Amino acid sequence: MSRKTKIALFDLDHTLIPIDSDFSWGEFTQKIGWTDPVEFKRRNDEFYEHYKAGTLDVHDYVRFATEAVRLRGADEGAKAHAQFMHEVIRPVIHEQARELIEGHRRSGDLIAIVTATNEFVVIPIARELGVDELIAVKLARDDAGWITGDIDGVPSLREGKVHRVEEWLAQRGLDWAGADITFYSDSTNDLPLLERVDHPVATNPDARLRAIAKQRGWRILDLFPHQ
């Protein structure tokens, strides 16, 4: 019998980092004067409540969330994101998160982040965490290679995470049966993937996921206090 490939999948926001990176990027664009402080905040808050409720229209949200950087262009976008990493992301990364990832790496597991955040926001964060494999919302690009505001392919949100992980496995010559998968997540938005993997771990779970995890006997990991 062939040995199964051990895989550790991690959600990002409120799982490996104690904030929502997408929402925080939106707040950051307000801070640097890219967006209207009143109207943008109102819509950003509204989208975030829909995300928490599991009712987010991800296509509308990505168009909204990427508009400011799309209009500024790639060079300004890269500079702003470097500032975002320095001021917002690095200060909130807990050593416990790095240790959790490294523990799986030492065990020889294949490691990936699976997030509903778009790739512009999340690629540098994954790099900071030392994770090379990333399944994020892919952004459509124009002939010049810059983002259009649309999504390319299936967004990695809710059931879309299962679809994208399945594609990712197939690209490596694997399938669900040939893999032994652990998935860490904080949110009921990720129930489809939590229910599909071998070892679901409710990580810093919201109240609804904590209740479901207790009911189903899933492991609960409080990696850091909620913010």
N, C-alpha and C positions, 0 to 999 in steps of 0.2 A: 504494500500500500504506500503510495507516495505521500510524503509529508506536506501538510498544508502550509501555504505562505502566511506568515503572521503579519498582520497589518494593523497599524494604529491610525485612526482618523480623528481629527480634531475640528470641531467647530471653532470659530475664532472669538467673536464678540461675546463677552460675559462668560466665556469658557477658558480661553487662554489669556485674554486680557479683560480687566474688570469694567470696560466701557464698550459702547457700541461705536466702532470705528467709522462707520458710514455717517451716523448721526453727528459724531464729533467732528468729522471733516466738514460737514455742513456748518456747524457752529464756528469752525475755524475760518471758513470763507467769509462769514459775517465779520469776524474779528479783523481780518486783513482788508475789509472794505470791498470785497468782490460782490456781495449780495446785499439787498435791502434788509436792514436789520429787523424791521417789523414784519413785512410780508413773508420773507424767507423763513423767519423763525416760526411764524404761524403754520406754514405749510410743512416745514420740517417736523415740527411737533405732531402735526396731524398724521403724516406718513408713519412716524414712529409708533403712534398709538395703533394704527392699523396693523403694523408689523407685529406688535405684541399681542394683538387680538387674533392674528392669523388671517387677516382680511386684506393684506397689502396687494395692490396691483403693482407688481414689480416692474413692469414696463413703464408705467407712468412715473414710478418713483425714480428709476434710473435716468429717465429723461430729465427730470427735475434735478436730481442730485449731481449730474455731470454737466449741467448747462454752464455753470460759472467757469469751470476749468476748460470746457470745450471752447468757449468764446475767447479765453485768454491765450490759448495755444500751448504747444508742448513745452517750450522753454520755460515760460512763466509757471506752467503747471508743475514741472520738475522742481523748480526752486521753491515753490510754495509747499510742495509735499515734503521736501527735505526739512523745511522749517516746522511743518506739522509733526514729523517724526521726532525732531529734537524737543519741541515744546510740549507735545501732547502724548505721543505714544511711548517713547522710551521711559519717561518718568513713571508710568503706571504698570510696566511689565514687572511682574513678581518673579522672584527667583524660583518659587515653587513651580511656576509654569515651565520655566526652562528645565528644571530638574525632571519634571514629568516627561517631557519630550526626550530628554537625554536618557532616561531610564529605558524607554522603548528602543532608542537607538543602540544602547549598549546590549540589549537583548537581540539585536539583529533584525528588528521589525522594520518593515517598509512603512514610512511615515508620510502623511499628507494632511494638509488643512483643507477642509470642505466648508465653504462659507457662502452665504447669500450676498456678501459684500462684493462690489464690482472690482475688477482686477486693477484699475488705476489706483484705488485706495489701498488695496491689500497686498500687492506684490512686494513693496518695500517692508511691510510688516512681517510677512512670512520670511523674508530674507533676514530680518533682524532676529527672528526666532530660530533661525538656522534650519528652516524647513524648505526643501527644494521643490517638493511636489505640492502643487496647489490646484484645487478645483474651486474656481470663483466664477462670478457672473462675467462672461466674456462680453467685451464691448465691440460692436460693429465699427469698422474703420473705413474712411474714405480713400480715394486713390493716393492721397499723400500720406496715408498711414495714421491719420489722426482720428480720434473718436467722433462718432456722429450723434451720440445720445441714444442710439438703439442698442438692443441686445443681440448678440450673435449666438444663435443656437438656443438650446434649452437652458433657462436660468436655474442656477443651483439653489433653489428655494423649495421647501417642503418636498413634495414627491419628485421634483426636479433633481434633488440631491441624489436620490436613489438612481435615477436615470444616468446622471453624470458619473457617479461612482461605477456603475455598470460599464459605461464606456471606458472609463479609466482602467478598470480591471482588464477589459478585453484588449486594450492597447498593450498590455503587459503579458498577454497570453494567459490570463487568469479569468476565473468566473467565481460566483458566490460559493460554489461547492468546493473549489480548490483553495479557498482563502479562509483564514481564521481571523475575523475582524473585530476589533474593539473600536467603539465610537464614543467620544466624549462630547456632550452637548448640554447646554443650560435650558433649552427652550422646547415647548411643545410644538413649535414649528418644525422641529426635527424628528417628530414621532415616526414618520414614514421610514427614515433611515435607522433610527434607534430600534425599531421593530424588525428591521431586515438583517441587522448584523448579529454576530454570535455573542458579543459581550457589550451591551449597552451600559454606559456609565452616565448617570445624571450628574452633571458637574456644575457646581454653583447653581443648582436648579431653581427656576422660578417656582412659585407656590403650586401651580398646577402640575408641573412636571415632577416636583418632589412627591406629591400625593400619588401620582401614577407609578412612580418608581417604588414607593413603599408598598403599594398594592401588588405590584408584579414581582417584587423581590429583586429589583435591579440594584446594582451598586450605586451608592450616592457618595460623591466626592465633593467636599467643600474645600476648594483649593485656596480661596481667599475670600474675605468678607465682601458682601455685595456693596456696590457704590451707587 
